[in-house]
Amino acid sequence: MKTQQEILSRIKEDFFGFQRAILLSYLDFENVKPLLKDGVAAEEWIKQSKSPKESMLDYLGFAWRKASNKRGLSASRSMDIYTSWLWLDGSVNILG
């Protein structure tokens, strides 16, 4: 699993913001606070409790349906999400 600093760096490199939502959910409140709207309290922040691998398995059926139903944009977005999880997990060195 990537460090908090590595995740913050990756968010800054995500020019179009396609991976941002997934990456943000793996940050602690102290690290995500500057990226949230003003006034969001620590109690409101829910850090992802699942590992990237668990999240990938849970999402697989949804992603497969999008691809098999030829939902191009949705299928492409699913791949962005999977890229985020693979990078977070360190399973594959995708895109640097």
N, C-alpha and C positions, 0 to 999 in steps of 0.2 A: 504494500500500500504506500502511496506517495505521501510525502510530508506535507504539512500545512503550507509551508513556503513554496514547495513545488506546485501545489494546486493553485496558489495565488499567482504564481508566475504564468502558469498555463492559462488562467483566466485572462490575464493581460494580453496574451498572444492570440486569443480567440477573437479574431477581427470581426467576424459576423455574429458572434455570440451564440452559435449553434450548440456549443457544449456547455455553456455557462450554467444553465439550471442544474445540470447533473453535478458539475464540479462544485458549485456553491453548496449543495446539500451535504457534501463531505467535509465542510469546514466547521470548526468550532465557532461559537458565537463571537469570541474575541477577534477572530480573524475575518469573519464575515460582516461584522457590524459596520465597518466603513463602506461596505458595498450595498447596504440596505437603506431603505427609506428612513429618514429621521424619525425617531420616536419608537422604533421597534424594540421591545424589551426582550431580555434574555429568555424569559418564560415563553415568549411567542415563537422563538426559533426552535425548530425541530431538526436536529442533525440526523442525517441518514444513519439508521442502525444496522442496515443490511450491508454485507460485503458486496463489492462490485459483482462477484460471481453469483451471489444469491439474487441480486437485482437482474442480472442478465437472464437467469433461468426463469424468473417470474415474468419477464417481459417478452420472452421468446415467442409465445403463442400469438401475442398481439402483433409483433413485428412480422412473423410469418404470414399472418392473414393479410397484412398490408402489401407484402411483396407478392403473394400468390393471387391477390385480387387486382394486381397491376395498378396499385395506388402509388404512382411514381414519387410524388413529393413526400408522402407519408413514409414510404419505404426508405427513401433517402434520409429522412429525419431519423428514422430508426437506426440507420447505420452511423449517424453522428452520435447518437446516444450510446451505441455499442462501442464506438471508438473511444468515447470518454471512459466507459467502464474498463475497457481493456488497458487503457493508459493508466488509470488509477490503480488497477490491480498489479500493473507491471508485468502482465503476462506476455505482452508483445510490445515492442518498441515501435509504435506507429507514429508517424509524422514527427519524429524527433524526441 
